[in-house]
């Protein structure tokens, strides 16, 4: 099985900082716990010669496919588990909770005192996380990066092209009410009369979900609006080639509302136009400076730039 060697994320909170702080401290532990739980269930299921008890589809082609499905499902379940535990008012889980099996809210002491989700808990957050896996046993197709995204904190990569001015691509998709896939999903809620999708009255005419006025359609938190704004992430895989440095950029919507992906790529490529190396730190400073000077739409920006090299 693949081994997790690094983890990072961007959590862009709204209506307070509770949800973003919770995910910053606890999302990794939720993902670890859920991946371990699925691994254990798969092991037990394999021993018994049955697959029906595993709560995810299992390809029959190879163990490589099963490992990928397991890792991706671990990310999805981790986000859902974070939503559930955050909704009980519990503190973020720790590594000790992971080891003791007390990450899920109904398995911890909090489950004895909290029944269901407390909708009075305010706030939500986008959550875009990158998990780096080294090559493991059992035919795993790693090393790879798994990028899980709920919301509009976008991740892009140059796929190892150092002069990536025109070679950066979107890894994730933005989850906003105007996006076609999200619009189709939200229409189910609209038809039931439980939500309304409408543009706000500012000059940008942002499409929002009411009640709540959410500009994103997937979040962790926003407990009063979970029928429409779900915590389920989309998970994307980026295979990592040996002896190649991949540059990843994750940023909140404050950046993407100002610059397009190719414009960001031109400013953060691993090499400058003069073929001088550009470190992640230098790239981040230059990009944020450009964002500040741009003017126009004003929003806070959280930015992460990381280089990943497989030796």
C-alpha positions as CSV (number, residue, x, y, z in Angstrom):
1,X,0.0,0.0,0.0
2,X,1.2,3.5,-0.7
3,X,2.6,5.6,2.1
4,X,1.7,9.2,2.8
5,X,4.9,11.3,3.0
6,X,3.6,14.9,3.0
7,X,0.3,16.8,3.3
8,X,-0.6,20.4,2.9
9,X,-3.8,22.4,2.3
10,X,-5.5,25.7,1.9
11,X,-8.7,26.4,3.9
12,X,-10.5,29.7,3.0
13,X,-13.0,30.3,5.7
14,X,-16.1,32.5,5.7
15,X,-18.6,33.6,8.3
16,X,-15.9,33.3,10.9
17,X,-12.8,31.3,11.3
18,X,-14.0,28.2,13.2
19,X,-14.3,25.9,10.2
20,X,-11.0,26.8,8.6
21,X,-9.1,26.5,11.9
22,X,-10.8,23.1,12.5
23,X,-9.7,21.8,9.1
24,X,-6.2,23.2,9.5
25,X,-5.7,21.3,12.7
26,X,-7.8,18.2,12.0
27,X,-8.3,17.4,8.3
28,X,-5.1,15.3,8.0
29,X,-6.1,13.2,10.9
30,X,-9.6,12.6,9.5
31,X,-8.1,11.5,6.2
32,X,-5.5,9.2,7.9
33,X,-8.2,7.6,10.1
34,X,-10.6,7.0,7.2
35,X,-7.9,5.6,5.0
36,X,-6.8,3.3,7.8
37,X,-10.4,2.2,8.3
38,X,-10.9,1.3,4.7
39,X,-7.5,-0.5,4.5
40,X,-8.5,-2.6,7.5
41,X,-11.9,-3.3,6.0
42,X,-10.3,-4.3,2.7
43,X,-7.9,-6.6,4.5
44,X,-10.7,-8.3,6.4
45,X,-12.8,-8.5,3.3
46,X,-10.0,-10.1,1.3
47,X,-9.4,-12.6,4.1
48,X,-13.0,-13.7,3.9
49,X,-13.0,-13.8,0.2
50,X,-15.8,-11.2,-0.1
51,X,-16.0,-7.6,-1.4
52,X,-19.6,-6.7,-0.7
53,X,-18.9,-5.3,2.8
54,X,-16.5,-2.6,1.5
55,X,-18.3,0.7,1.1
56,X,-16.7,1.6,-2.2
57,X,-16.6,0.2,-5.7
58,X,-13.7,-2.2,-6.2
59,X,-12.3,-2.7,-9.7
60,X,-11.5,-6.3,-10.4
61,X,-8.6,-5.6,-12.8
62,X,-5.7,-5.2,-10.4
63,X,-4.5,-4.3,-6.9
64,X,-3.2,-1.1,-8.4
65,X,-6.7,0.0,-9.2
66,X,-8.0,-1.0,-5.8
67,X,-5.2,1.0,-4.1
68,X,-6.1,4.1,-6.0
69,X,-9.8,3.7,-5.3
70,X,-9.0,3.2,-1.6
71,X,-6.8,6.3,-1.4
72,X,-9.4,8.5,-3.1
73,X,-12.2,7.1,-1.0
74,X,-10.2,7.8,2.1
75,X,-10.0,11.5,1.1
76,X,-13.8,11.7,0.5
77,X,-14.6,9.9,3.8
78,X,-12.1,12.1,5.6
79,X,-13.9,15.3,4.4
80,X,-17.3,13.9,5.4
81,X,-16.0,12.8,8.8
82,X,-14.6,16.3,9.3
83,X,-18.0,17.8,8.6
84,X,-19.7,15.5,11.0
85,X,-17.3,16.0,13.9
86,X,-17.1,19.8,13.3
87,X,-20.9,19.8,13.5
88,X,-20.9,18.3,17.0
89,X,-18.8,21.0,18.4
90,X,-15.9,18.6,19.1
91,X,-12.3,19.8,19.0
92,X,-10.2,18.7,16.0
93,X,-8.8,15.2,16.3
94,X,-5.2,14.5,17.2
95,X,-2.7,11.8,16.1
96,X,-3.6,10.1,19.4
97,X,-7.2,10.0,18.4
98,X,-6.2,8.4,15.1
99,X,-4.2,5.7,16.9
100,X,-7.1,5.1,19.4
101,X,-9.8,5.0,16.7
102,X,-11.6,8.1,18.2
103,X,-11.7,10.4,15.2
104,X,-15.3,9.8,14.2
105,X,-17.6,11.8,16.5
106,X,-19.7,8.8,17.3
107,X,-16.7,6.9,18.4
108,X,-15.4,9.5,20.8
109,X,-16.6,10.8,24.2
110,X,-18.3,13.7,22.3
111,X,-20.7,11.2,20.9
112,X,-22.2,10.6,24.3
113,X,-23.0,14.3,24.8
114,X,-23.9,15.5,21.3
115,X,-26.8,14.0,19.3
116,X,-26.5,14.9,15.6
117,X,-25.3,18.1,14.1
118,X,-25.6,21.4,16.0
119,X,-26.8,23.8,13.3
120,X,-26.1,26.8,15.5
121,X,-22.4,26.3,14.8
122,X,-21.5,29.1,12.3
123,X,-19.1,29.2,9.5
124,X,-17.6,27.1,6.7
125,X,-14.5,26.8,4.6
126,X,-13.2,25.7,1.3
127,X,-10.7,22.8,1.6
128,X,-8.1,22.0,-1.0
129,X,-5.6,19.4,0.2
130,X,-2.6,17.8,-1.5
131,X,-1.4,14.4,-0.2
132,X,1.9,13.0,-1.5
133,X,2.3,9.3,-1.6
134,X,5.5,7.3,-2.1
135,X,5.6,4.0,-3.9
136,X,4.4,1.2,-1.7
137,X,3.8,-2.5,-2.0
138,X,1.1,-4.4,-3.8
139,X,1.4,-2.9,-7.3
140,X,0.7,0.7,-6.2
141,X,1.0,3.2,-9.1
142,X,2.6,5.8,-7.0
143,X,4.5,8.0,-6.4
144,X,1.7,10.4,-6.9
145,X,-0.1,13.4,-5.6
146,X,-3.8,13.2,-4.6
147,X,-5.5,16.6,-4.6
148,X,-8.9,16.8,-2.9
149,X,-11.0,19.9,-3.4
150,X,-14.3,21.2,-2.0
151,X,-14.9,24.8,-2.9
152,X,-13.0,27.2,-5.1
153,X,-9.5,27.2,-3.7
154,X,-7.9,26.1,-7.0
155,X,-4.8,23.9,-7.5
156,X,-2.7,24.1,-10.6
157,X,0.6,22.4,-11.7
158,X,3.2,22.6,-14.3
159,X,3.6,18.8,-14.6
160,X,7.3,19.1,-14.2
161,X,7.9,21.6,-17.0
162,X,10.4,24.1,-15.6
163,X,9.6,26.9,-18.1
164,X,5.9,26.4,-17.4
165,X,4.7,29.8,-18.6
166,X,2.2,28.2,-20.9
167,X,2.2,24.7,-19.4
168,X,0.4,25.2,-16.1
169,X,-3.0,23.4,-16.0
170,X,-5.8,23.3,-13.6
171,X,-5.8,20.2,-11.4
172,X,-9.1,21.0,-9.6
173,X,-12.4,22.4,-10.7
174,X,-14.1,25.3,-8.9
175,X,-17.3,24.4,-7.1
176,X,-19.5,27.4,-7.7
177,X,-23.3,27.6,-8.4
178,X,-22.6,28.8,-12.0
179,X,-20.5,25.8,-12.9
180,X,-22.5,23.4,-15.1
181,X,-22.0,20.2,-13.0
182,X,-22.7,22.0,-9.8
183,X,-25.7,23.8,-11.3
184,X,-27.3,20.4,-12.3
185,X,-26.7,19.1,-8.8
186,X,-28.2,22.2,-7.1
187,X,-31.3,22.1,-9.3
188,X,-32.5,19.1,-7.3
189,X,-32.6,21.2,-4.2
190,X,-34.2,24.1,-6.1
191,X,-37.0,21.9,-7.4
192,X,-37.8,20.8,-3.8
193,X,-38.1,24.4,-2.9
194,X,-35.4,24.2,-0.2
195,X,-32.9,26.6,-1.8
196,X,-32.9,29.5,-4.2
197,X,-30.0,30.3,-6.6
198,X,-29.8,34.0,-7.4
199,X,-27.3,36.8,-8.3
200,X,-26.5,39.3,-5.6
201,X,-26.8,43.0,-6.2
202,X,-23.2,44.0,-6.4
203,X,-21.4,45.0,-9.6
204,X,-20.1,41.5,-10.1
205,X,-23.5,39.8,-10.0
206,X,-22.1,36.8,-8.1
207,X,-24.4,33.8,-8.2
208,X,-25.2,32.6,-4.6
209,X,-27.1,30.0,-2.8
210,X,-29.9,31.2,-0.5
211,X,-30.6,31.0,2.4
212,X,-27.0,31.8,3.5
213,X,-25.8,33.7,0.4
214,X,-23.0,31.1,-0.2
215,X,-20.9,31.7,-3.3
216,X,-19.5,28.2,-3.2
217,X,-21.5,25.0,-3.6
218,X,-19.1,22.6,-1.7
219,X,-17.7,23.5,1.7
220,X,-16.8,21.9,5.1
221,X,-19.1,23.5,7.6
222,X,-22.1,25.7,6.7
223,X,-24.2,23.3,8.7
224,X,-27.5,25.0,8.1
225,X,-27.1,24.6,4.3
226,X,-25.7,21.1,4.0
227,X,-28.4,19.9,1.6
228,X,-27.1,22.3,-1.0
229,X,-23.5,23.0,0.1
230,X,-22.0,19.5,0.5
231,X,-18.6,18.6,1.9
232,X,-17.9,15.9,-0.7
233,X,-14.6,16.7,-2.4
234,X,-13.6,15.8,-5.9
235,X,-10.3,13.9,-5.9
236,X,-7.7,14.2,-8.6
237,X,-4.6,12.2,-9.1
238,X,-1.3,13.5,-10.5
239,X,1.3,10.8,-11.2
240,X,4.8,12.0,-10.3
241,X,7.7,11.1,-12.6
242,X,11.2,10.2,-11.3
243,X,13.9,12.8,-11.4
244,X,11.4,15.5,-12.1
245,X,10.4,18.5,-10.1
246,X,6.7,19.3,-10.1
247,X,5.5,22.7,-9.0
248,X,2.0,22.9,-7.4
249,X,0.2,26.1,-6.6
250,X,-2.9,26.2,-4.4
251,X,-4.6,29.5,-3.7
252,X,-7.9,30.9,-2.5
253,X,-10.4,32.6,-4.8
254,X,-9.0,36.0,-4.1
255,X,-6.2,35.2,-6.5
256,X,-8.2,33.5,-9.2
257,X,-10.7,36.3,-9.3
258,X,-7.8,38.5,-10.4
259,X,-5.6,36.3,-12.6
260,X,-6.2,33.4,-14.9
261,X,-4.3,30.1,-14.7
262,X,-1.9,30.9,-17.5
263,X,-1.2,34.4,-16.1
264,X,-0.3,32.8,-12.7
265,X,1.8,30.3,-14.5
266,X,3.9,33.0,-16.2
267,X,4.6,34.5,-12.7
268,X,5.4,31.3,-10.8
269,X,7.3,29.1,-13.4
270,X,10.3,27.3,-12.0
271,X,12.5,29.4,-14.4
272,X,12.2,33.1,-15.3
273,X,12.2,34.3,-18.9
274,X,16.0,34.6,-18.6
275,X,16.2,30.9,-17.5
276,X,17.1,31.9,-14.0
277,X,15.7,29.6,-11.3
278,X,12.7,30.9,-9.4
279,X,12.2,29.5,-5.9
280,X,8.8,28.9,-4.5
281,X,9.4,31.6,-2.0
282,X,10.4,34.1,-4.7
283,X,7.5,33.0,-6.9
284,X,5.0,33.5,-4.0
285,X,6.3,37.0,-3.2
286,X,6.2,38.1,-6.8
287,X,2.7,36.7,-7.3
288,X,1.3,38.3,-4.2
289,X,2.9,41.7,-5.1
290,X,1.3,41.5,-8.5
291,X,-2.1,40.7,-7.0
292,X,-1.9,43.7,-4.6
293,X,-0.9,46.0,-7.4
294,X,-3.6,44.8,-9.7
295,X,-6.4,46.5,-7.8
296,X,-10.1,46.1,-8.7
297,X,-11.8,43.2,-7.0
298,X,-10.5,43.0,-3.4
299,X,-10.4,39.8,-1.4
300,X,-7.9,38.1,0.9
301,X,-5.5,35.6,-0.7
302,X,-4.1,32.5,0.9
303,X,-1.3,31.0,-1.3
304,X,0.8,27.8,-1.2
305,X,3.5,27.0,-3.7
306,X,5.4,23.8,-3.3
307,X,8.0,21.9,-5.3
308,X,7.9,18.1,-5.3
309,X,10.8,16.0,-6.6
310,X,10.9,12.2,-6.8
311,X,14.4,11.0,-6.4
